[in-house]
Amino acid sequence: MNLSSFYMKKVFFVFLVCSFIIACAPQSILHKEPLKEKGEIIIYLQPMTRDANNLSFTIDTLSIISDDGSEIHLPISINNIEGSTHEGVQKLLASGTVPHGTYTGVRLKVSNAIIKGKEGEAALLVSEEPIHIKRLFQINRTKATVLFLHLDASKFISEDFMFTPSFTLEAHGKELQNLLGYVTGTGSNIISIFNKKTMLNVGAIATGRAPKGIVLDQSRGRVYAAISGDDVIAVINLSSGEINGKITLNAGDDPQYLSLTPDGRVLVSVNYGSNTVSIIDTNGFFEDERIHVGEGPISSVIDPLGLRAYIMDSMSSSISVVDLSAKVLSATIAVEGTPFRGAFSQNGDRLYVINKDTPNLTVINPSSLAVTGKIFIATGASSIKVDTRTDLILVGNQTSGEIIIVDSSSSIFIDTIKTGGAVAFMTIDDEENTLFAVIPDRKILQKINLTSKKIIAEINLPEGAHAVVVMGER
């Protein structure tokens, strides 16, 4: 072998290693700066009625007006408003970080208004003057303010074919707590609050940098969220919708994923940055024990009895087994590929693990800690959820943009649900028997009927949507 060939092969080998490391690491989004002395404003365009189906127009600019008369322009998420595609659908219109203080309303500049009729399209006259929508609201330091823009579709055209839209701006009222769901937004530093029945965003919580893993303790009225960029776990009160506590981890921990024992007493934080897991006492909100696990821990799953936590070590091709009673690493299970997410079967006698770089679903016996089988599901698995009512295994596939449904008794996939994007996280609402699927690349949350396998509704999400929980989930 000549020297040139040797160096070429060496460079190629380094390239492969680097590619593998990048593939295994958590997908990184540049951390948005913390709010500090500023606040966040989010404006949604509320669903339109059928009266606006034949209308379309463009929003050129959107700004909020301070009480001193100054104007702050916000980045617009959607410019072209089509009545036919907005019927019954809420859209994220604009958002941004702005100074705290009192504001008197919103100013819109619109253009290109078109009305569609039986004889085709007709352009409407549009005023050069912006539309001023009056509404007094407050932006508070380190808080998120959510407003909702309504278009009155019954009167948007004058007799001389002038486009005269009537908008109102509102804050949302109090929602029933048992109807709420929460989605972390890694790129927006926001947890979005939505109504799981109406599928409308109803609020938001500013969290700190890059919220990722989230877990619900409904009996205690809490949500825990891993704020990966700040190395803390936020404790959110469900009644107030506010962060009322923080559990501080070590600098550089980069917490990725949270799991909670069935009794709610022990919270497990998977810390990718330090190759550790934190065992947290939820009564006192403190780290009770810190355990070193394999390389690149990325997620965890706790058995139905709350005795063990299984940690997916993405860089070690292994699963670390943590005894939650003794608070020690009790075993390590070698698996093929890059373990990513896990889920237990209906009665807890099998642990299913998806791997980032293999086409097989790994089946583990939690009693013997042995790999007992493999189920072919094709490459590209991105999320997993077991329906504990039917024992069906649901696997999100980022390559095909669908959810694969596997029959656990026959170990073959029996159906698919087309989602149109990579599903990063799933949870099931027990009350309505519906699946909620987070699709980050499309910035949406889908609600899917598990009986018909049909998509019921979608809502817009901010940048970097990551994980979801809903009240009444199973």
C-alpha positions as CSV (number, residue, x, y, z in Angstrom):
1,M,0.0,0.0,0.0
2,N,1.4,3.4,-1.0
3,L,1.5,6.3,1.5
4,S,-1.2,8.3,-0.4
5,S,-3.6,5.3,-0.3
6,F,-2.9,4.8,3.4
7,Y,-3.8,8.4,4.2
8,M,-6.9,8.3,2.1
9,K,-8.2,5.2,3.9
10,K,-7.3,6.8,7.3
11,V,-9.3,10.0,6.4
12,F,-12.2,7.9,5.2
13,F,-12.2,5.9,8.5
14,V,-12.2,9.2,10.5
15,F,-15.1,10.4,8.4
16,L,-17.1,7.3,9.2
17,V,-16.4,7.6,12.9
18,C,-17.4,11.3,13.0
19,S,-20.6,10.5,11.0
20,F,-21.5,7.8,13.5
21,I,-21.0,10.1,16.4
22,I,-23.1,12.8,14.8
23,A,-25.9,10.3,14.1
24,C,-25.9,9.1,17.7
25,A,-25.8,12.5,19.4
26,P,-29.1,14.3,20.2
27,Q,-30.2,16.6,17.3
28,S,-28.9,20.0,18.3
29,I,-30.7,23.3,17.8
30,L,-28.9,26.5,18.5
31,H,-30.0,27.6,22.0
32,K,-32.2,30.7,21.9
33,E,-31.0,33.3,24.4
34,P,-32.8,33.4,27.8
35,L,-35.4,36.1,28.3
36,K,-33.8,37.8,31.3
37,E,-35.3,41.3,31.3
38,K,-37.5,40.7,28.3
39,G,-40.7,38.7,27.6
40,E,-42.0,36.5,24.8
41,I,-45.1,37.2,22.8
42,I,-46.9,34.6,20.7
43,I,-49.8,35.5,18.4
44,Y,-52.1,32.8,16.9
45,L,-54.6,33.4,14.0
46,Q,-57.7,31.7,15.2
47,P,-59.7,29.2,13.0
48,M,-61.7,30.8,10.3
49,T,-65.3,30.0,9.5
50,R,-66.7,28.8,6.2
51,D,-67.7,32.4,5.3
52,A,-64.0,33.1,4.6
53,N,-63.5,30.1,2.3
54,N,-63.4,32.3,-0.8
55,L,-61.0,34.9,0.6
56,S,-57.2,35.1,0.5
57,F,-54.9,37.9,1.5
58,T,-51.3,38.6,2.5
59,I,-50.0,39.9,5.8
60,D,-46.9,42.0,4.9
61,T,-46.0,43.2,8.4
62,L,-47.2,42.7,12.0
63,S,-46.1,44.9,14.9
64,I,-47.0,45.5,18.5
65,I,-47.5,49.1,19.8
66,S,-46.0,50.2,23.1
67,D,-47.8,52.6,25.3
68,D,-45.3,55.3,24.3
69,G,-46.3,54.8,20.7
70,S,-43.2,53.0,19.5
71,E,-43.6,50.0,17.2
72,I,-41.9,46.6,17.4
73,H,-42.1,44.4,14.3
74,L,-42.4,40.7,14.9
75,P,-41.2,37.9,12.6
76,I,-44.2,36.4,10.7
77,S,-44.6,32.7,10.6
78,I,-47.3,32.6,7.9
79,N,-47.8,35.4,5.4
80,N,-50.4,34.1,2.9
81,I,-53.8,33.6,4.5
82,E,-56.1,31.2,2.6
83,G,-59.6,31.0,4.0
84,S,-60.2,27.6,2.5
85,T,-57.2,26.1,4.2
86,H,-57.7,27.9,7.5
87,E,-61.3,26.8,8.1
88,G,-61.3,25.3,11.6
89,V,-57.5,25.5,11.8
90,Q,-55.5,27.6,14.2
91,K,-52.2,29.0,12.8
92,L,-49.1,30.4,14.5
93,L,-49.0,33.9,13.1
94,A,-46.0,35.6,14.7
95,S,-43.8,35.5,17.8
96,G,-40.8,37.2,19.2
97,T,-38.8,38.4,22.2
98,V,-39.7,42.0,23.2
99,P,-39.1,44.4,26.1
100,H,-41.3,44.1,29.1
101,G,-44.0,46.7,29.6
102,T,-47.5,47.8,28.6
103,Y,-48.7,47.6,25.0
104,T,-51.8,49.0,23.4
105,G,-52.4,46.7,20.5
106,V,-51.3,45.3,17.2
107,R,-50.7,46.8,13.8
108,L,-51.1,44.9,10.5
109,K,-50.2,45.8,7.0
110,V,-52.2,43.6,4.5
111,S,-52.1,43.3,0.7
112,N,-53.1,41.1,-2.3
113,A,-56.7,40.5,-1.1
114,I,-58.6,38.3,-3.5
115,I,-62.2,37.0,-3.5
116,K,-63.1,33.9,-5.4
117,G,-66.5,33.5,-7.0
118,K,-68.2,31.4,-9.6
119,E,-66.7,33.4,-12.4
120,G,-63.2,33.3,-11.1
121,E,-61.0,35.5,-8.9
122,A,-61.4,39.2,-8.3
123,A,-58.9,41.5,-6.7
124,L,-60.1,43.7,-3.9
125,L,-59.0,47.2,-3.2
126,V,-56.7,47.4,-0.2
127,S,-55.9,50.5,1.8
128,E,-52.3,51.7,2.1
129,E,-52.9,52.4,5.7
130,P,-52.1,49.7,8.3
131,I,-54.9,48.2,10.4
132,H,-54.7,49.1,14.1
133,I,-56.3,46.5,16.4
134,K,-56.6,48.0,19.9
135,R,-56.0,45.7,22.9
136,L,-54.2,46.6,26.1
137,F,-51.8,43.8,27.2
138,Q,-48.8,43.4,29.4
139,I,-45.4,41.7,28.6
140,N,-43.8,40.5,31.8
141,R,-40.1,39.7,32.4
142,T,-39.2,36.1,31.7
143,K,-42.8,35.3,30.9
144,A,-44.7,34.3,27.7
145,T,-47.8,36.2,26.7
146,V,-50.1,34.5,24.2
147,L,-52.7,36.4,22.2
148,F,-55.3,35.3,19.7
149,L,-56.3,37.2,16.5
150,H,-59.8,36.7,15.2
151,L,-61.1,37.7,11.7
152,D,-64.8,38.5,11.5
153,A,-65.5,36.8,8.1
154,S,-69.1,38.2,7.9
155,K,-68.0,41.7,6.9
156,F,-64.7,42.0,5.1
157,I,-65.8,43.7,1.9
158,S,-67.4,47.2,1.5
159,E,-69.8,48.1,-1.3
160,D,-67.0,49.6,-3.4
161,F,-65.0,46.3,-3.3
162,M,-62.6,47.6,-0.6
163,F,-61.1,45.0,1.6
164,T,-62.2,46.1,5.1
165,P,-61.3,43.2,7.5
166,S,-62.5,43.4,11.1
167,F,-60.0,41.9,13.5
168,T,-60.2,41.5,17.3
169,L,-57.3,40.6,19.6
170,E,-58.0,38.5,22.7
171,A,-56.3,36.7,25.6
172,H,-57.5,33.2,26.3
173,G,-59.6,32.5,29.4
174,K,-59.2,29.8,32.0
175,E,-59.2,26.3,30.6
176,L,-60.4,23.1,32.3
177,Q,-57.2,21.5,33.7
178,N,-58.2,18.0,32.7
179,L,-58.3,19.0,29.0
180,L,-54.8,20.3,28.7
181,G,-51.7,19.0,27.0
182,Y,-48.1,20.3,27.0
183,V,-45.4,20.3,24.3
184,T,-41.8,21.2,24.8
185,G,-40.2,23.5,22.2
186,T,-36.4,23.1,22.2
187,G,-35.8,25.9,19.7
188,S,-38.3,28.4,21.2
189,N,-37.6,28.0,24.9
190,I,-41.4,27.5,25.3
191,I,-43.7,24.8,26.6
192,S,-46.9,25.2,24.5
193,I,-50.2,24.5,26.3
194,F,-53.1,23.1,24.2
195,N,-56.7,21.9,24.6
196,K,-56.7,18.2,23.7
197,K,-60.4,18.3,22.6
198,T,-60.5,21.5,20.6
199,M,-56.9,21.1,19.4
200,L,-56.2,24.8,19.9
201,N,-53.1,26.3,21.5
202,V,-54.3,28.1,24.7
203,G,-51.2,29.3,26.4
204,A,-47.4,29.0,26.8
205,I,-44.8,28.8,29.5
206,A,-41.3,30.4,29.1
207,T,-38.9,27.9,30.5
208,G,-35.2,28.7,29.9
209,R,-32.9,27.3,27.2
210,A,-33.9,24.2,25.2
211,P,-36.7,22.3,27.1
212,K,-36.7,18.7,26.0
213,G,-37.9,15.8,28.1
214,I,-41.3,16.2,29.9
215,V,-43.3,14.0,32.2
216,L,-46.7,14.4,33.8
217,D,-47.6,13.6,37.4
218,Q,-51.4,14.1,37.2
219,S,-52.1,12.9,40.8
220,R,-49.9,15.6,42.3
221,G,-50.8,18.2,39.7
222,R,-47.3,18.6,38.3
223,V,-45.3,18.6,35.1
224,Y,-41.6,18.1,35.1
225,A,-39.5,19.4,32.2
226,A,-35.8,19.0,31.5
227,I,-34.3,22.4,30.6
228,S,-31.3,21.0,28.8
229,G,-29.5,24.2,28.1
230,D,-29.7,25.4,31.7
231,D,-29.0,22.0,33.4
232,V,-32.2,22.2,35.5
233,I,-35.5,20.5,35.8
234,A,-38.5,22.8,36.0
235,V,-41.4,21.9,38.2
236,I,-44.7,23.3,36.7
237,N,-47.9,23.6,38.7
238,L,-50.8,22.4,36.6
239,S,-53.4,24.7,38.3
240,S,-51.5,27.9,37.8
241,G,-49.6,27.0,34.6
242,E,-46.5,28.5,36.2
243,I,-43.0,27.2,37.1
244,N,-43.0,27.0,40.9
245,G,-39.7,25.2,41.5
246,K,-36.5,24.2,39.9
247,I,-34.2,21.2,40.5
248,T,-30.6,22.2,39.8
249,L,-28.3,19.6,38.3
250,N,-24.5,19.9,37.6
251,A,-23.1,22.2,34.9
252,G,-22.8,20.4,31.6
253,D,-25.3,17.6,32.5
254,D,-27.5,18.4,29.5
255,P,-30.6,16.5,30.7
256,Q,-32.4,15.0,27.8
257,Y,-35.2,12.7,29.1
258,L,-37.3,12.3,32.2
259,S,-39.1,9.2,33.6
260,L,-41.3,9.0,36.6
261,T,-42.1,6.0,38.8
262,P,-45.9,5.0,38.9
263,D,-46.2,6.4,42.5
264,G,-44.6,9.7,41.5
265,R,-42.0,9.6,44.2
266,V,-38.9,9.1,42.1
267,L,-37.9,11.1,39.0
268,V,-35.1,9.9,36.7
269,S,-33.2,12.4,34.7
270,V,-31.0,11.1,31.8
271,N,-28.0,13.4,31.6
272,Y,-26.3,13.1,28.2
273,G,-23.5,15.6,28.8
274,S,-22.1,13.7,31.9
275,N,-23.0,10.1,31.1
276,T,-25.1,10.0,34.3
277,V,-28.6,9.6,35.5
278,S,-30.0,11.6,38.4
279,I,-32.3,9.9,40.9
280,I,-34.5,12.7,42.2
281,D,-36.7,12.8,45.3
282,T,-39.9,14.5,44.2
283,N,-41.0,15.2,47.8
284,G,-38.0,17.4,48.5
285,F,-37.1,18.3,44.9
286,F,-33.4,17.3,45.3
287,E,-31.0,14.9,43.6
288,D,-30.9,11.8,45.9
289,E,-28.3,9.9,43.9
290,R,-26.2,10.3,40.8
291,I,-25.2,7.1,38.9
292,H,-22.7,6.8,36.0
293,V,-24.0,4.8,33.1
294,G,-22.8,4.0,29.5
295,E,-21.7,6.5,26.9
296,G,-24.3,8.9,25.5
297,P,-27.4,8.1,27.6
298,I,-30.3,9.4,25.6
299,S,-33.5,8.1,27.1
300,S,-35.0,5.9,29.8
301,V,-38.0,3.8,30.6
302,I,-39.2,2.6,34.0
303,D,-40.8,-0.8,34.4
304,P,-44.5,-0.9,35.4
305,L,-43.7,-1.7,39.1
306,G,-41.3,1.2,39.4
307,L,-38.4,-1.1,40.4
308,R,-35.9,-0.5,37.6
309,A,-35.0,2.2,35.1
310,Y,-33.5,1.1,31.7
311,I,-31.2,3.7,30.2
312,M,-30.5,3.7,26.5
313,D,-26.7,4.3,26.1
314,S,-26.6,5.5,22.5
315,M,-22.7,5.5,22.2
316,S,-22.1,2.2,24.0
317,S,-24.6,-0.2,22.2
318,S,-25.9,-1.1,25.6
319,I,-28.7,-0.5,28.1
320,S,-27.8,0.3,31.7
321,V,-30.2,-1.1,34.3
322,V,-30.6,1.0,37.4
323,D,-32.1,-0.5,40.6
324,L,-34.3,2.4,41.9
325,S,-34.6,0.9,45.4
326,A,-30.9,0.4,46.0
327,K,-30.0,3.4,43.7
328,V,-27.2,1.5,42.0
329,L,-26.3,0.4,38.5
330,S,-27.3,-3.3,38.7
331,A,-26.6,-4.6,35.2
332,T,-25.7,-3.8,31.6
333,I,-27.4,-5.3,28.5
334,A,-25.5,-5.5,25.3
335,V,-27.6,-4.8,22.2
336,E,-27.0,-4.3,18.5
337,G,-26.8,-0.8,17.0
338,T,-27.6,2.4,18.7
339,P,-30.4,2.0,21.3
340,F,-32.7,5.1,21.3
341,R,-36.1,4.7,22.9
342,G,-37.8,1.9,24.8
343,A,-41.3,0.9,25.9
344,F,-42.8,-1.9,28.0
345,S,-45.4,-4.4,26.9
346,Q,-48.9,-4.4,28.4
347,N,-48.1,-6.7,31.3
348,G,-44.4,-5.6,31.6
349,D,-42.9,-9.0,30.6
350,R,-41.2,-7.5,27.5
351,L,-39.1,-4.4,26.8
352,Y,-39.1,-3.2,23.2
353,V,-36.2,-1.0,22.1
354,I,-35.8,0.8,18.8
355,N,-32.3,1.4,17.4
356,K,-31.2,4.3,15.3
357,D,-29.1,2.3,12.8
358,T,-30.7,-1.1,12.5
359,P,-34.0,-2.3,11.0
360,N,-34.9,-4.4,14.0
361,L,-36.9,-3.8,17.1
362,T,-35.0,-5.5,20.0
363,V,-37.1,-7.6,22.5
364,I,-35.7,-8.0,26.0
365,N,-36.9,-10.1,28.9
366,P,-36.7,-7.9,32.0
367,S,-36.6,-10.9,34.3
368,S,-33.5,-12.5,32.7
369,L,-32.2,-9.3,31.1
370,A,-31.6,-11.2,28.0
371,V,-32.3,-10.3,24.4
372,T,-35.0,-12.8,23.4
373,G,-35.9,-11.7,19.9
374,K,-35.9,-9.2,17.1
375,I,-38.8,-7.7,15.1
376,F,-38.2,-6.3,11.6
377,I,-39.6,-2.8,11.3
378,A,-37.2,-1.2,8.7
379,T,-34.6,1.4,9.4
380,G,-35.4,4.9,10.5
381,A,-37.2,4.3,13.8
382,S,-37.6,7.6,15.6
383,S,-40.1,7.0,18.4
384,I,-42.0,4.1,20.1
385,K,-45.2,3.8,22.2
386,V,-47.0,0.6,23.3
387,D,-50.8,0.9,23.5
388,T,-51.4,-0.8,26.8
389,R,-55.0,-1.3,26.0
390,T,-54.3,-3.5,22.9
391,D,-50.6,-4.3,23.4
392,L,-50.0,-3.0,19.9
393,I,-46.5,-1.5,19.3
394,L,-46.5,1.9,17.6
395,V,-43.2,2.9,16.0
396,G,-42.6,6.3,14.3
397,N,-40.4,6.0,11.2
398,Q,-38.5,9.1,10.0
399,T,-37.6,7.7,6.7
400,S,-41.1,6.8,5.5
401,G,-43.0,9.5,7.4
402,E,-45.4,7.1,9.0
403,I,-46.2,5.2,12.2
404,I,-45.8,1.4,11.9
405,I,-48.2,-0.7,13.9
406,V,-46.8,-4.0,15.1
407,D,-48.8,-6.9,16.5
408,S,-46.9,-8.1,19.6
409,S,-48.3,-11.6,19.5
410,S,-47.2,-12.3,15.9
411,S,-44.2,-10.0,15.9
412,I,-45.2,-8.6,12.5
413,F,-46.3,-5.1,11.4
414,I,-50.0,-5.1,10.5
415,D,-50.8,-1.5,9.6
416,T,-49.4,2.0,9.1
417,I,-50.6,5.5,9.8
418,K,-49.3,8.2,7.3
419,T,-48.1,11.3,9.2
420,G,-46.2,13.0,6.5
421,G,-43.1,13.5,8.7
422,A,-40.8,12.0,11.3
423,V,-42.7,11.4,14.6
424,A,-40.3,12.3,17.4
425,F,-42.6,11.5,20.4
426,M,-46.0,9.9,21.0
427,T,-48.5,9.6,23.9
428,I,-52.0,8.2,24.1
429,D,-55.1,9.9,25.6
430,D,-56.9,7.1,27.5
431,E,-60.2,9.1,27.6
432,E,-60.7,9.5,23.9
433,N,-58.4,6.6,22.7
434,T,-56.4,9.0,20.5
435,L,-52.7,9.3,19.8
436,F,-50.8,12.5,19.9
437,A,-47.7,12.6,17.7
438,V,-45.1,15.4,17.6
439,I,-43.7,16.1,14.2
440,P,-40.8,18.6,14.5
441,D,-39.9,19.1,10.9
442,R,-43.4,20.2,10.1
443,K,-43.8,22.1,13.4
444,I,-47.1,20.3,14.1
445,L,-48.8,18.1,16.7
446,Q,-51.2,15.5,15.2
447,K,-54.2,13.9,16.9
448,I,-55.0,10.5,15.5
449,N,-58.0,8.2,16.1
450,L,-56.5,4.8,17.1
451,T,-59.6,2.9,16.0
452,S,-59.9,4.4,12.5
453,K,-56.1,5.2,12.2
454,K,-57.2,8.6,10.8
455,I,-55.7,12.0,11.6
456,I,-58.4,14.0,13.4
457,A,-56.7,17.4,13.7
458,E,-53.4,19.2,13.7
459,I,-52.1,22.3,15.5
460,N,-49.1,24.5,14.8
461,L,-46.1,24.4,17.2
462,P,-43.1,26.7,17.7
463,E,-39.6,25.9,16.6
464,G,-38.0,22.6,17.8
465,A,-41.1,20.8,19.1
466,H,-39.8,17.8,21.1
467,A,-42.1,15.9,23.4
468,V,-45.8,15.9,24.5
469,V,-47.8,14.9,27.5
470,V,-51.6,15.1,28.0
471,M,-53.9,14.9,30.9
472,G,-55.5,11.4,31.1
473,E,-52.7,9.7,29.2
474,R,-52.0,6.0,29.4
